[in-house]
Amino acid sequence: MAHSADPGNLDGITLERLKRNRAHTKNLEALETSFNVVSRSCKDSIRRGAEHEVAALTRTCAFLLGATLEDRLMVIISSTYFSEDAERRVMRESSILDRWKQVLIEAFAARYGTERAKVPAGLPYTAAAYFQGMNSVLDDWVKPLVTVRNSLAHGQWIVAFNEERSAANHDRTKIIKAMTLWHIQLQKNLLDHLARLIFDLMATRSAFERDFDKHWANLRAAQARIEMDRSKEWDALLRRRQERGKEHRVRNFRKAVKSGRISLIYDV
């Protein structure tokens, strides 16, 4: 079984490439922080029933999650686990989706000693099944997220357009309108599991095969929860908790006043 270069051996790894990897990592960390900050604000808006804020913050979360796809990819292909030749081949692809697909081809070919042109057909049976499963995640989840990110990046926050900007794209518009924080957080969870699988595929000796079923089960569980679509129930739960919190604070305040721990002073 073939493996990528030992990260402890930096012969042939240019300092410039290491600097790029660190820069991409910092960008990814900043995006993750931004996503967490905006998603917390979005939860607060859901609790307060501020619909316009919820719509704006939800779309911001979707945009940030879509942006992380590009930075995640750049961190992967500039790492010491990924060859420079493979990085160049990935970057020749024209779209983010095609670059992710090329990452899978490169990583599986390197791990299993198979020619890139023969992935997945030339892989061992189980490895081919791993590839097909991970590739289906790219088609089913990454592709739509990239499409939404592109629409939002072009300012299409209410009405999405076709590529020529000559007519409205009703399917994309419906997707943007239907997005909820519930779905976006679960999508992020799903993509985190995919990223972990890709890391294990590139960087470990046995963890990929050993832990694949565990990561795949977690990924599928996130997918199942998305498809169940309990976003409305989740929003309602946040609002109920907000109301209970208010009631709890009012009760505590009244008890404190009654016990004398808080004095109410009125100007006459």
C-alpha positions in Angstrom: 0.0 0.0 0.0 1.5 3.3 -1.0 1.5 6.4 1.3 2.2 10.1 0.9 5.5 11.7 2.0 6.5 11.5 5.7 5.7 15.0 7.1 8.7 14.7 9.3 10.9 14.6 6.2 10.8 18.0 4.5 13.4 17.2 1.8 12.1 18.6 -1.5 9.3 20.6 0.3 9.9 24.2 -0.4 9.6 26.8 2.4 7.3 28.7 0.2 4.9 25.8 0.1 4.9 25.5 3.9 4.2 29.2 4.2 1.3 28.9 1.8 -0.1 26.0 3.9 0.2 28.0 7.1 -1.6 31.0 5.3 -4.4 28.7 4.1 -4.7 27.2 7.6 -5.0 30.7 9.1 -7.7 31.6 6.5 -9.6 28.5 7.3 -9.4 29.1 11.1 -10.7 32.7 10.6 -13.6 31.4 8.5 -14.5 28.8 11.1 -14.4 31.5 13.8 -16.6 33.8 11.6 -19.1 30.9 11.1 -19.3 30.3 14.8 -19.8 34.0 15.6 -22.5 34.5 12.9 -24.3 31.2 13.8 -24.5 32.3 17.4 -26.0 35.6 16.3 -28.5 33.8 14.1 -29.6 31.6 17.0 -30.2 34.7 19.1 -32.3 36.2 16.3 -34.3 32.9 16.0 -35.0 33.1 19.8 -36.3 36.6 19.4 -38.3 35.9 16.3 -36.4 38.5 14.3 -37.2 37.1 10.9 -35.3 39.6 8.7 -32.2 39.1 10.9 -32.6 35.4 10.7 -32.7 35.4 6.9 -29.7 37.7 6.6 -27.6 35.7 9.1 -28.6 32.3 7.7 -27.4 33.3 4.2 -24.2 34.7 5.7 -23.6 31.3 7.4 -24.2 29.5 4.1 -21.8 31.8 2.3 -19.1 31.3 5.0 -19.6 27.5 4.9 -19.3 27.5 1.2 -16.1 29.6 1.5 -14.6 27.1 3.9 -14.8 24.4 1.1 -12.2 26.3 -0.9 -9.9 26.9 2.1 -10.2 23.3 3.3 -9.1 22.2 -0.2 -6.2 24.5 -0.2 -5.0 23.3 3.2 -5.2 19.7 2.0 -3.3 20.1 -1.3 -0.6 22.3 0.1 0.2 19.9 3.0 3.2 17.7 3.3 0.8 14.7 2.8 0.0 15.8 -0.7 2.7 15.9 -3.4 3.4 19.1 -5.3 2.7 17.4 -8.6 -0.7 16.3 -7.3 -1.3 19.9 -6.1 -0.6 21.2 -9.6 -3.0 18.7 -11.2 -5.7 19.6 -8.7 -5.3 23.3 -9.5 -5.6 22.7 -13.2 -9.3 21.8 -12.7 -11.6 24.8 -13.3 -14.2 24.4 -10.6 -14.0 23.8 -6.8 -16.1 20.7 -7.2 -13.8 19.3 -9.9 -10.8 20.1 -7.7 -12.3 18.2 -4.8 -13.0 15.2 -7.1 -9.3 15.3 -8.2 -8.2 15.3 -4.6 -10.0 12.0 -4.1 -8.5 10.6 -7.2 -5.0 11.6 -6.2 -5.4 10.4 -2.6 -6.8 7.0 -3.5 -4.3 6.5 -6.3 -1.4 7.3 -3.9 -2.7 5.1 -1.1 -3.5 2.0 -3.1 -0.7 2.3 -5.7 -3.1 2.7 -8.6 -2.8 4.8 -11.7 -4.9 7.9 -11.5 -6.7 7.1 -14.7 -7.7 3.8 -13.2 -9.4 5.2 -10.1 -11.9 3.8 -9.1 -12.0 0.9 -11.5 -8.5 -0.3 -10.7 -8.9 -0.1 -6.9 -9.5 -3.1 -4.7 -13.2 -3.8 -4.3 -13.5 -2.3 -0.8 -11.4 0.7 -1.6 -13.5 1.3 -4.7 -16.6 1.3 -2.5 -15.0 3.8 -0.2 -14.2 6.0 -3.2 -17.8 5.8 -4.6 -19.3 6.7 -1.2 -17.0 9.7 -0.7 -17.5 10.9 -4.2 -21.3 10.7 -3.8 -21.0 13.2 -0.9 -19.2 15.6 -3.2 -22.1 15.3 -5.8 -24.9 15.3 -3.3 -23.7 17.9 -0.7 -20.6 19.8 -1.9 -21.9 20.6 -5.4 -25.2 22.3 -4.2 -23.3 24.2 -1.5 -20.8 25.5 -4.0 -23.7 26.6 -6.2 -25.3 28.5 -3.4 -22.1 30.1 -2.4 -21.5 31.3 -5.9 -25.0 32.8 -6.1 -24.5 34.6 -2.7 -21.0 35.8 -3.7 -22.5 37.4 -6.8 -25.0 39.3 -4.6 -28.0 37.1 -5.3 -29.4 37.0 -1.8 -33.1 37.2 -2.7 -33.3 36.2 -6.4 -30.8 33.9 -7.9 -29.9 34.2 -11.6 -28.6 31.9 -14.3 -24.9 32.0 -15.3 -25.5 34.7 -17.9 -27.5 36.8 -15.5 -30.2 37.0 -18.2 -33.0 35.3 -16.3 -33.9 34.3 -12.8 -33.0 30.8 -11.7 -36.1 29.6 -9.8 -34.5 26.4 -8.4 -31.6 28.3 -6.9 -33.9 31.0 -5.6 -36.0 28.3 -3.8 -32.9 26.7 -2.3 -31.7 30.1 -1.0 -35.1 31.0 0.4 -35.5 27.6 2.1 -32.1 27.5 3.8 -32.2 27.3 7.6 -29.5 27.4 10.3 -30.5 23.9 11.3 -29.7 22.6 7.8 -26.4 24.5 7.5 -25.1 23.4 10.8 -25.8 19.8 9.9 -24.2 20.2 6.5 -21.1 21.6 8.3 -21.1 18.5 10.5 -21.4 16.2 7.5 -18.5 18.0 5.7 -16.4 17.8 8.8 -16.7 14.0 8.7 -15.8 14.0 5.1 -12.7 16.1 5.7 -11.7 13.7 8.5 -12.0 10.8 6.1 -9.8 12.5 3.5 -7.2 13.3 6.1 -7.1 9.7 7.2 -6.9 8.6 3.6 -3.8 10.8 3.0 -2.0 10.8 6.2 -2.5 7.6 8.2 -1.2 4.0 7.8 -4.3 2.1 9.0 -6.8 4.6 10.5 -8.6 5.2 7.2 -9.7 1.5 6.8 -10.0 1.0 10.5 -12.2 4.0 11.2 -14.0 4.4 7.9 -17.3 2.8 9.1 -17.4 4.9 12.2 -16.9 8.2 10.3 -19.3 7.1 7.5 -22.0 6.2 10.1 -21.6 9.7 11.6 -21.8 11.3 8.1 -24.9 9.3 7.2 -26.5 10.2 10.5 -26.0 13.9 9.7 -27.5 13.3 6.3 -30.5 11.5 7.7 -31.2 14.4 10.1 -31.0 16.9 7.3 -33.5 14.8 5.3 -35.9 14.5 8.3 -36.0 18.4 8.3 -36.9 19.3 11.9 -35.7 22.8 11.4 -39.1 24.3 12.4 -39.2 22.2 15.6 -35.6 23.3 16.4 -36.5 27.0 15.9 -39.5 26.6 18.1 -37.4 24.9 20.8 -35.0 27.8 20.8 -37.9 30.3 21.2 -39.4 28.2 24.1 -36.1 28.1 25.9 -35.9 31.9 25.5 -39.3 32.4 27.0 -38.6 30.0 29.9 -35.3 31.9 30.5 -37.3 35.2 30.7 -39.8 33.7 33.1 -37.0 32.3 35.2 -35.3 35.6 35.5 -38.5 37.4 36.4 -39.3 34.9 39.1 -35.8 35.2 40.5 -36.0 39.0 40.5 -39.4 39.0 42.3 -38.0 36.6 44.9 -35.0 38.8 45.4 -37.2 41.9 45.9 -39.5 40.0 48.3 -36.5 38.8 50.4 -35.0 42.2 50.6 -31.8 41.2 48.6 -32.8 43.9 46.0 -34.3 47.2 47.0 -36.5 49.2 44.6 -36.1 52.9 45.0 -38.5 55.2 43.3 -38.0 59.0 42.8 -40.9 61.0 44.1 
